[in-house]
């Protein structure tokens, strides 16, 4: 664990992944709660 | 025996409840008593029923007095709110500087308080004189609540004077808790006053508790109070007041900074200016979201009203609003960037300022880009249509939402850079923590941009929906950054902050803030009130006075500007008065 923490670039990549997952989930939940399409194939054009 | 902290907080809570309960209870009792009355509709005055006094324009008079009263009231209500927080921080940290600053904030409030009452009284007289039918109807709807308002006003005066004048007598130990309790009562009463006044204003926009066809009072006072727009306006004004109060006392600090020659006094006012700017930004960051909720509720209540505001005659005023908010953001950021020079480490952050400036200025330009232009036939021909092919898309809401959210995120970044410039983290995971924050900014901003793009390719209902993840993204960046910083800066090595090491030019940014805020409040207050168009009480009581029309943008702009200038003149007088109060003549030898 401390090895991972000591490599700042590795932390950056991991953090990018974690935050991407967080924001994606948040978007999904908020859009779904409003009854809006959340998949690209369902998007109105 | 000393009480523990929980008991003290509980006691404060009980005190607050005691102040609030009678307010609601009396209003309900009033309604119950009068429930048996015969139903009489809203008055229908003719043009001849409106008193004419000389060549006086009733609407402009009422407009001016109402706005002046509101500016002063917003300031007078806001300052005790953050003064008590500062007093509490001073008590917790045992740092007397906070306590002294809170006391000084209250000193400015005291000078402005009597003027608030003066304008409030003048406004009431103007309304009763020129709009007797409307006022009679409002009194029938709100009944005893007017008396409760008067009672609360008396209580506000008493608690304000006690809070201010007992400051030094109740400064330490348990006495301090007693003093803060008085402050809490003062704030509770102040907020109750604001909530009641908001009920009257919002009832005129979205009446409830009355028969929609005739305007006859069929509900209780509470039903009229809790109309659809009451809580959105309550929240919006509550937050806006804090930002406004912060901006005004920031102007005072700048005035004192520029007027003083002694280095230690300049340092004090520099610190005061920084704190005030912090309060103004802290209040300002969530403000657009509260405004968004208010606008959404206006649309939900009446689509017509919403369209009048944002797609009709008042829409162009929102472009002026964008200019003013952009000015506030530029001034607040500029002040923070200048502040980096207060610490020796601050210079290392200066290289990032230009990138933040690009985002803030870019966002500002997107925000002020109008969608529909007023064009001549030749201009339309030259343009190739009514909308510019590149700039046209920047005029719609997804672009503006993206711009404003990015501006807020980068304003917070300026603030974060400043508070980090005086602290060196000592935790072993500091570098990793910084990377987590950088990743948060990258993904959060990307999400804001993508939600904006999603808004472009979808119909209107989706555009509105897509703005919600943008708001939550902005708040997430701010909240998570603060949480990580709290842990990372625990036990951090403090760098010396050279308070007073600020350019005089930076202080003018602190002057810009209250001026732009005042103008903005005047503008938005005018829009909110104009939404009723030719109604005194929307859809219930028609305005038949000679002034029942929406003025041109130029006329409205001029009136708002004159009111803003008048208020700023009063504020300069209040600042001068506060300075005069602390000046002593040297005894002649």
Interface residues (C-beta under 8 A of the other chain):
Chain A: X5 X6 X8 X9 X11 X12 X15 X16 X18 X19 X20 X22 X23 X26 X27 X30 X31 X34 X36 X37 X43 X44 X45
Chain B: X428 X429 X431 X432 X434 X435 X436 X438 X439 X440 X442 X443 X444 X447 X451 X454 X457 X458 X459 X461 X462 X465 X466 X468 X469 X472 X473 X476
